[in-house]
Amino acid sequence: MSSVQVIEASGSPAAIGETIGRALEVILPEAITRHRQELARRGISWDLALDLARRLRDDLEGNLPKTAEELAALARAAGVDVDALVSLNALQETLFLARRIRMEEGCTSLAVPAEASNDGSVLLAHNEDALPCRHERVYVVRVRPADEPAFVAFAYGGLFLYQGVNEVGIGSTGNALQVTDIRIGVPKLFLYREVLRASTLAGAIQAALLPERANGNNHLIATADGEIYDIEVTGRHYALHYVGNKPFSHANHVLAPELRSLEEGDTLDSQLRRNRAQRLLTLAAGQHTVETLQALLRDHANQPNALCKHLDPAADHASRTIAGLVIDVTRRELWVAPGAPCRVAFERIPLA
């Protein structure tokens, strides 16, 4: 029996949100409490956070009505305030807009094109690193919308950070960036939901580049027929990188020279993780499988700046790896480790 909670939802955006909300009604209040405590620790009042959330929600409703409807239904079903849920999903935007505080969360993502796998499969992988204020409950949503591609995606803690693959063969994962052009707009995490609505590669990329976005992330998008793009997105700018035939990795620092002036903070942790991941990917190029990527996600070199990151005793509020994910884009299935990948097994969760 799987230890990963799989939430099956279908129908309209409201029906999907209601189903997911009922499944999360135990964890969401705790997730919001942790979020509220984190903001207080950083000197941000809950009233200010909710005011910012209302302004962000206005942009969400005006630009992404389906996601806004899903969000509102999810909040109602879980018994939480919708603006509190928006705030939970807009931690980076709130920290920056309220007090220009940098968020230290980070992750590592990997891409293996068909030419670099041992059987022609297209694969993505990701370690989810989260701050202690995030609720660590991992789950999978398997969703069949009434008028869009079905998808299966990893998520955790009530976030709309859906990373997975849809039935037309579009896979998506990504990473936080630390940039300085954050503004009022659609919070970045909701764009991951939009990518999985897409039925074409161009549509997926355009979803990540919504002009009315508040902020951006790094988006790593792959198709089952072998096309892979990495898109570094900020509040107002972006850089598009074609991955080609070689394995690729991304962490939490900007790679595009034209975006580096927008970056802030210490990127050493991110550079160590990205360099290690790229080396391991390159060493096994042409031989990669789901299993080799799972092994890579367990790597502990350079701890506490490792791919599989454990809490640093010297940093009370540092991030740690709470889950591992491999996306087999070709077969439309996920492999999810609901905890540090070195400690728990990966479980297969297909779309079909």
C-alpha positions in Angstrom: 0.0 0.0 0.0 1.3 3.4 -0.9 2.4 5.8 1.9 1.9 8.8 -0.5 -1.6 10.3 -0.3 -3.1 10.4 -3.8 -6.0 12.8 -4.2 -8.3 12.0 -7.1 -10.2 15.0 -8.4 -12.2 15.7 -11.6 -14.7 18.1 -13.2 -14.9 21.9 -13.0 -12.3 24.0 -11.2 -14.6 24.4 -8.3 -15.2 20.6 -8.1 -11.5 20.0 -8.2 -10.7 22.6 -5.6 -13.4 21.2 -3.3 -12.1 17.6 -3.5 -8.5 18.7 -2.8 -9.6 21.0 0.0 -11.5 18.2 1.8 -8.5 16.0 1.6 -6.3 18.8 3.1 -8.7 20.1 5.8 -6.5 18.6 8.6 -3.1 20.0 7.4 -4.1 23.4 6.0 -4.9 25.2 9.2 -1.6 24.0 10.7 0.3 25.1 7.5 -1.3 28.5 7.7 -0.4 28.8 11.4 3.2 28.0 10.7 3.2 30.5 7.9 1.8 33.2 10.1 4.4 32.5 12.8 7.2 32.7 10.3 5.9 36.1 9.1 5.8 37.3 12.8 9.3 36.1 13.3 10.4 38.3 10.4 8.5 41.3 11.7 5.5 41.2 9.3 2.1 41.6 10.9 -0.8 39.3 9.8 -2.9 42.3 8.9 -0.3 43.5 6.5 0.1 40.0 5.1 -3.6 39.7 4.4 -3.8 43.1 2.9 -1.0 42.1 0.4 -2.8 38.8 -0.2 -6.0 40.6 -1.2 -4.1 42.7 -3.7 -2.4 39.6 -5.1 -5.8 37.7 -5.3 -7.3 40.6 -7.3 -4.6 39.9 -10.0 -5.1 36.2 -9.7 -8.9 36.5 -10.2 -8.4 39.0 -13.1 -5.9 36.9 -15.0 -6.3 33.2 -14.0 -10.0 32.8 -13.3 -9.9 29.0 -13.3 -7.1 28.8 -10.8 -8.8 31.5 -8.7 -12.0 29.4 -8.7 -10.1 26.3 -7.7 -8.3 28.1 -5.0 -11.5 29.6 -3.5 -13.3 26.2 -3.5 -10.2 24.6 -1.9 -10.2 27.1 0.9 -13.9 26.8 1.5 -13.7 23.0 1.7 -10.7 23.0 4.0 -12.3 25.6 6.2 -9.6 28.3 5.9 -9.7 31.9 4.8 -9.0 32.3 1.1 -6.6 35.2 1.6 -4.7 33.2 4.2 -4.3 30.5 1.6 -3.1 33.1 -1.0 -0.6 34.4 1.6 0.6 30.8 2.2 1.3 30.5 -1.5 3.0 33.9 -1.7 5.6 33.7 1.0 8.4 35.1 -1.2 6.3 37.9 -2.6 5.1 38.8 0.9 8.6 38.9 2.4 9.9 41.1 -0.4 6.9 43.5 -0.7 6.5 43.9 3.0 10.1 44.2 4.2 12.4 43.4 1.2 13.5 40.2 2.9 15.1 37.5 0.9 13.6 34.0 1.1 16.2 31.2 1.6 14.2 28.3 0.2 15.8 26.3 -2.6 15.6 23.1 -4.7 17.5 21.2 -7.3 16.0 20.1 -10.7 17.4 17.8 -13.3 16.5 17.0 -17.0 17.5 14.0 -19.0 16.7 14.2 -22.8 16.0 11.0 -24.7 19.6 10.9 -26.0 21.0 10.8 -22.4 18.7 8.0 -21.1 19.3 4.3 -21.6 16.1 3.7 -23.5 15.1 6.9 -25.1 12.9 8.1 -22.2 12.5 11.8 -21.3 13.0 12.3 -17.6 12.8 15.1 -15.1 13.8 15.0 -11.4 13.6 17.3 -8.4 14.5 17.5 -4.7 12.1 19.7 -2.8 14.0 21.7 -0.2 11.7 23.7 2.2 12.0 25.9 5.2 10.9 24.6 8.6 7.9 26.9 8.5 6.5 24.9 5.6 4.2 21.9 6.3 6.0 18.8 5.2 3.0 16.7 4.3 3.6 15.4 0.7 0.8 14.3 -1.5 0.0 13.7 -5.2 -3.0 15.1 -7.1 -4.4 13.1 -10.0 -6.8 15.4 -11.7 -9.1 15.1 -14.7 -10.5 18.5 -15.6 -13.7 18.7 -17.6 -12.1 20.5 -20.6 -8.3 20.3 -20.2 -5.6 17.6 -20.2 -5.5 15.3 -17.2 -2.4 15.5 -15.1 -0.6 13.9 -12.1 1.5 16.1 -9.9 3.5 16.2 -6.7 2.6 18.8 -4.1 3.0 19.5 -0.4 1.7 21.7 2.4 -1.2 23.3 0.7 0.9 24.9 -2.0 -0.1 25.2 -5.7 3.4 24.2 -6.6 2.2 21.3 -8.8 5.1 19.5 -10.4 4.3 16.6 -12.7 3.1 15.6 -16.2 -0.1 15.9 -18.1 -1.7 13.5 -20.6 -0.4 15.2 -23.7 3.2 14.7 -22.4 4.1 18.0 -20.9 6.3 17.7 -17.8 7.1 20.5 -15.4 9.3 21.1 -12.4 11.3 24.1 -11.2 13.2 26.2 -8.7 13.1 29.4 -6.7 15.2 32.4 -7.8 16.2 35.3 -5.6 15.5 38.4 -7.6 14.7 42.1 -7.0 11.9 43.0 -9.4 9.0 41.4 -7.4 5.8 43.4 -7.7 2.0 43.1 -7.1 0.6 40.6 -9.6 -0.1 36.9 -9.8 2.1 34.9 -7.3 4.6 32.7 -8.9 3.5 29.3 -7.5 0.1 29.5 -9.3 1.9 29.5 -12.7 2.9 25.9 -12.1 -0.8 25.0 -12.1 -1.1 26.9 -15.4 1.7 25.1 -17.1 -0.1 21.7 -16.6 -3.2 23.1 -18.3 -1.2 23.5 -21.5 -1.8 21.2 -24.5 1.3 22.5 -26.4 4.9 23.3 -25.5 4.4 26.9 -26.6 1.3 27.1 -24.3 3.3 25.7 -21.3 6.1 28.3 -21.8 3.6 31.1 -22.2 1.9 30.1 -19.0 5.2 30.5 -17.1 5.6 33.9 -18.6 2.2 35.4 -17.7 2.8 39.2 -18.2 0.8 40.0 -15.1 3.0 37.8 -12.8 4.2 39.2 -9.5 7.4 37.2 -9.5 9.1 34.4 -11.3 10.8 31.0 -10.8 13.0 28.8 -12.9 10.7 26.5 -14.9 12.1 23.3 -16.4 9.6 22.1 -19.0 9.9 18.9 -21.1 7.7 17.1 -23.7 7.4 13.4 -24.3 8.7 13.9 -27.8 12.0 15.1 -26.5 12.0 18.9 -26.3 13.3 20.5 -23.1 13.4 24.1 -22.2 14.7 25.9 -19.1 13.1 29.3 -18.5 14.5 31.6 -15.9 11.7 34.0 -15.0 11.8 37.2 -12.8 9.0 39.7 -12.1 9.5 41.5 -15.4 12.1 39.6 -17.4 13.0 36.1 -18.6 15.7 34.0 -20.3 14.9 30.9 -22.5 17.5 28.1 -22.7 17.1 25.2 -25.0 18.5 22.1 -23.3 19.3 20.1 -26.4 20.7 16.5 -26.2 22.7 16.7 -23.0 21.5 16.3 -19.4 20.9 19.6 -17.6 20.5 20.8 -14.0 19.4 23.9 -12.3 19.3 25.0 -8.7 18.5 28.5 -7.3 20.9 30.9 -8.9 20.5 32.6 -12.3 22.5 31.2 -15.2 21.6 33.7 -17.9 24.1 36.6 -17.9 21.4 39.1 -18.9 19.5 38.4 -15.6 22.3 38.4 -13.1 21.9 42.1 -12.3 18.5 41.3 -10.8 19.8 38.6 -8.5 20.6 39.2 -4.8 21.9 37.1 -1.9 24.6 34.5 -1.4 24.4 31.9 -4.2 27.2 29.6 -3.0 24.8 26.8 -1.7 23.0 26.8 -5.0 26.2 26.7 -7.0 27.6 23.8 -5.1 24.4 21.8 -5.6 24.1 22.6 -9.3 27.8 21.8 -10.0 27.5 18.5 -8.2 24.3 17.6 -10.0 25.7 18.5 -13.4 28.8 16.5 -12.9 26.9 13.4 -11.8 24.5 13.7 -14.7 27.3 14.1 -17.2 29.2 11.1 -15.9 26.2 8.8 -16.6 25.0 10.4 -19.8 23.5 7.8 -22.1 22.8 5.5 -19.2 20.2 7.3 -17.2 17.1 5.7 -15.9 14.5 6.5 -13.2 16.8 4.6 -10.8 19.9 6.5 -11.6 18.1 9.8 -11.0 16.7 8.5 -7.7 20.3 7.6 -6.6 21.5 11.1 -7.7 18.8 12.7 -5.5 20.2 10.8 -2.5 23.6 12.3 -2.9 25.2 13.8 0.3 28.4 15.4 -1.1 29.0 18.9 0.3 26.6 18.5 3.2 24.9 20.7 4.4 24.9 22.1 0.9 24.0 18.7 -0.6 21.5 17.6 -3.2 19.8 15.6 -0.4 20.0 18.3 2.3 19.6 17.8 6.0 19.0 20.4 8.7 22.2 22.4 9.4 22.6 22.5 13.2 24.3 25.9 12.8 21.3 27.5 11.0 18.1 27.2 12.9 15.9 28.3 10.0 17.7 26.6 7.1 15.9 24.6 4.5 16.0 20.8 4.3 15.0 18.2 1.7 11.4 17.0 2.4 10.8 15.0 -0.8 12.3 13.6 -4.0 10.5 13.4 -7.3 11.3 11.7 -10.7 8.9 12.4 -13.6 8.9 9.9 -16.4 7.5 12.2 -19.1 7.5 9.5 -21.7 5.3 7.1 -19.6 3.3 9.9 -17.8 4.2 8.7 -14.3 5.8 10.0 -11.1 8.2 8.4 -8.7 7.8 10.1 -5.3 9.8 9.8 -2.1 7.6 11.4 0.6 10.6 12.4 2.7 14.4 12.7 2.4 15.2 10.4 -0.6 18.0 8.8 1.4 15.5 7.7 4.1 12.4 6.7 2.3 11.6 4.7 -0.9 10.3 6.1 -4.1 6.8 5.1 -5.0 5.4 4.8 -8.6 2.3 6.8 -9.2 1.0 6.8 -12.8 -1.4 9.1 -14.5 -3.5 6.3 -16.0 
